Each structure stands twice: as C-alpha cells, then as structure tokens.
Amino acid sequence: MTDGADTGRVRVERGRKRVRAYAGADVVVDSARPVLVWEKPAYPAYYFPGEDVAATLEDTGRTRHSAGLGEAHVLDVHVDGRVLDGAAWSYPDAPVEELRGLVRLDWAAMDEWLEEDEPVYVHPRDPYTRVDVLRSSRHVRVEVDGVTVAESRQPTVLFETGLPPRYYLPLSDVRRDVLRPSESVTRCPYKGTAAYFSVEAGGARHEDLAWVYRAPLPESQKIAGLVAFYDERVDVHVDGVLQERPRTPFGRPR
C-alpha cells in the first residue's frame, strides 16, 4: 500500500499511530498499522487488519451500502460474553484493493479510543487538519436579534482547517444576564469537551448558541474558559464590519 491513494470519492492512507479501542475494560483492537479512509470528505475513519482485532467477529448476514466502496458485510463483535450488534463491517469486494481484508469498527459502539496513549473523541484526528489558536486585539461584537450580547477587544481566534474562524471571548466580555446554562455537551478530537449556553435575547430563547471548553485538550489550551458563538446564527462585527454568516453543518439549532 502506498502512503496515500486517492481513488475518486475514497481516499486511503496508511496511519502511523498505535490505535486501540476498548469495550469496557476489554481490548477490541490494538493496531500499529491502522488505515485512514476518507469515505466522506469531512473526516477519516480507521480500518484495521483483521488479525489486529482481538474480539471475535461474526457475520450477521446483513449488508450496508457505501457509495464509494459497495456492499459491506455487517459483523457482530463478541467481547467478554457480550455481543455488540453490527458494531463492525468489512468490504471483501471493495473496489479499493487495499481495503479488502480490513475491518472498520463503529466508533460510537466502543467505550474508549486511544491514539498512542491519549484518548481521542468523535473520530480519528485528521492529519491534514490544523488548529491554530491566536490571541488578537481585534474588536469583536456579537449581536443576537439586534441585541449586543458580547463585545471584546481581546478575542482569541481559533483557525481550524476547513471551518470559519471562531472568536473566543473572555467571559467578562459576554453579558451574563442573557446566558442560560444548557445540559448539552459535545466532544471534539482537537479541542475536547464543550459545555453549552442558550441565549435569551430579542424576546426569544436561542438554544445552544454559545459554548465553552473549560478543560480543553493540550493543543487548544488557549481557549480554556472562553466563550464562542455560532457565527452561523448570530451577527458578528469585526473591527466594525458585519461578517457574512458562514454556512456549515455545525450551525443548526440543537
């Protein structure tokens, strides 16, 4: 297998990290030769040589279809007396020859994933995604339904490959009277676990409009305790200029 192969809609690349997945305390896979596969353009998935899977796999007789890879055999994962229904699949007749004999595990069906010895959340870290966190003196003002809810001259700007810049503002520069803590939580493989706020402004409650990483991962430490808003759903003025609202999959109301 080459280091990287672009096969139309599916990109395949040999990984260099040791990757482990656990179900409870049991190792399901432990591999130093994972394969990164971009079936969707947003982020990759891990595929593993079958011999690196420690759990027992049993063909369910079911299939699932991939536009780029064809029909997959769906597999049950047997581990420590439990059965994880349909938690793995493989493409024995994949048009991408490098994927034949490899197994993909359902990320959400596993209790823990490690890259080397560090936990990773949501999906594998994309080697082509970069996160830059830069302190700035730009003047950022955030409006919701015409109401200013935050204003700062000391933002921290997070630049992430393929996404619009995110302006993280000190909590002291955000109107606390409009913030309502939410029970929502999300995880990011590059930033960690985010807690959310809804915002009451303009006579309406805007659910999960802002978030904070209280204990971000090491590469994003500079955003710890700062608040960001979905630019897709608010009006952001930077140095007096109203910014165009970006279009991303992440700005939908929760």
Buried (B, 14 or more C-beta within 10 A) or exposed (E): EEEEBEBEEBBBBBBEBBBBBBBEEBBBBBBEBBBBBBBBEEBBBBBBBEEBBBBEBEEBEEEEEBEBBBBBBBBBBBBEEEEBEBBBBBBEEBEBEBBEBBBBBBBEBBEBBBBEEEEBBBBBBBEEBEBEBEEBEEBBBBBBEEBBBBBBEBBBBBEBEEBBBBBBBBEEBBBEEBBBEBEBEBEBBBBBBBBBBBBBBBEEEBBBBBBBBEEBBEBBEBBBEBBBBBBBBBBBBBEEEEBEBBEEEEBEEE
